[in-house]
Amino acid sequence: MDTQIYPKDDILNKYDSVLAILNIIKSIDINEKLYIEDAKLCRHPYSSTRALTRWWNNYNRSDCQKFITEVYEEISEIIILMTSISTKTDLNVKKRRHKKIKKAYKKRKDTLIAACGESKKGLLHLMMTYNKDANISEFINNILSIIDKMD
């Protein structure tokens, strides 16, 4: 029996999870900030009490940076795994079935890469929000560079 480090169901669960996160990142508007709650990325729109709320709940940039970094690293891993699954030939799977699997994983990979491209808009809005913070600008530029290399 061939054991896999990443079962296909696990890859698909991660795929669904990162697509949901990318949708949140894509929808970031200028002057919105992010926070992590219950291991989920959340948008924090502007309000006059936002600074106090963020301080009280201990929401901070570094947690969000770590979370976003982990998400894009996971996306890179998923793309690599999907590529390897779609190119690997399993002798136990008939040719027609293998072609369907290959096509499905290629489509998911393309969808994931496109969603990463769409997330650039939200990242740029986040950079505008933190325009006086050189560390955030450098961080976002690094993430944008990772996205550009995904093609």
HELIX and SHEET records of a PDB file:
HELIX    1   1 LYS A    8  LYS A   26  1                                  19    
HELIX    2   2 ARG A   50  TRP A   56  1                                   7    
HELIX    3   3 ARG A   61  THR A   87  1                                  27    
HELIX    4   4 LYS A   95  THR A  129  1                                  35    
HELIX    5   5 ALA A  134  LYS A  149  1                                  16    
SHEET    1   A 2 LYS A  33  GLU A  37  0                                        
SHEET    2   A 2 LYS A  40  HIS A  44 -1                                        
END                                                                             
